[in-house]
Amino acid sequence: MAVKYAAKHKVEQRADSYLDLIEPLLFDQNPYVKKNVGPFAIGDGLLKYFPDRVLERMGAWVLLEDEYVRWNLAKAFSSAAGRILIAESSHIISQLQQDNRPVVRERWPPSYA
């Protein structure tokens, strides 16, 4: 959550550092972490203030086979900022939609499934 609030300052030079901080949390299965990383830290935070940098990194993250990483990416698109970027994110979304694992599919935003 700290990354979400730090991103509000819109310091472009810090975007990669914020993404580096978030990256290990993408794999975390803790329910609290899962509820906050994708939809809030990435979606409402980083995507909102650094969309190009975040979409670039998400393009790399979606290639990872970890289902929790993909769960977090899918949840990022359930945020207001994520929904605005659907067209620019089609390459990421199409890969997520092809993932039939329950952890990914059950959390996919219904309007995009």
MIPA-904402 format. One record per residue (C-alpha): residue in one letter; x, y, z. Coordinates in steps of 0.2 Angstrom, whole numbers, padded with zeros to 4 digits, always signed. Layout:
aXYZ...
This chain:
m+0000+0000+0000a+0015+0012+0003v+0019+0010-0015k+0002+0016-0020y+0003+0031-0010a+0021+0035-0015a+0016+0034-0033k+0004+0049-0031h+0019+0060-0031k+0021+0056-0049v+0040+0055-0049e+0044+0046-0065q+0062+0042-0060r+0055+0031-0046a+0043+0021-0056d+0055+0007-0059s+0060+0006-0041y+0041+0005-0036l+0039-0009-0049d+0055-0018-0042l+0047-0017-0024i+0031-0025-0030e+0038-0039-0040p+0042-0051-0026l+0025-0048-0019l+0016-0054-0035f+0021-0072-0030d+0015-0070-0012q+0000-0081-0007n-0004-0072+0009p-0023-0067+0008y-0019-0049+0014v-0005-0047+0001k-0016-0054-0013k-0030-0043-0009n-0019-0027-0010v-0005-0030-0023g-0015-0032-0039p-0030-0021-0037f-0023-0007-0026a-0004-0006-0027i-0003-0009-0046g-0021-0005-0052d-0026+0010-0042g-0008+0016-0039l+0005+0012-0051l-0006+0010-0067k-0014+0027-0063y+0002+0037-0062f+0014+0027-0073p+0004+0018-0086d+0017+0016-0099r+0030+0009-0087v+0018-0002-0078l+0011-0010-0094e+0028-0013-0100r+0033-0022-0084m+0016-0031-0084g+0020-0037-0102a+0035-0046-0095w+0026-0052-0079v+0012-0060-0089l+0025-0072-0097l+0029-0079-0080e+0019-0095-0077d+0016-0092-0059e-0003-0092-0056y-0002-0079-0042v+0007-0067-0053r-0006-0069-0066w-0020-0067-0053n-0012-0051-0048l-0011-0045-0066a-0029-0049-0069k-0035-0040-0053a-0025-0024-0058f-0038-0023-0073s-0052-0023-0061s-0047-0006-0054a-0053+0010-0062a-0036+0014-0069g-0035-0004-0076r-0052-0003-0085i-0047+0013-0094l-0031+0004-0101i-0040-0011-0108a-0037-0007-0126e-0018-0004-0123s-0017-0020-0113s-0025-0032-0125h-0009-0042-0127i-0008-0044-0108i-0027-0048-0106s-0027-0061-0120q-0014-0071-0112l-0023-0070-0095q-0039-0075-0103q-0031-0091-0110d-0025-0096-0093n-0038-0109-0087r-0031-0112-0069p-0044-0109-0056v-0033-0097-0046v-0033-0086-0062r-0050-0089-0069e-0060-0087-0053r-0053-0070-0050w-0054-0063-0067p-0065-0048-0068p-0082-0054-0075s-0084-0041-0087y-0068-0046-0097a-0070-0065-0096
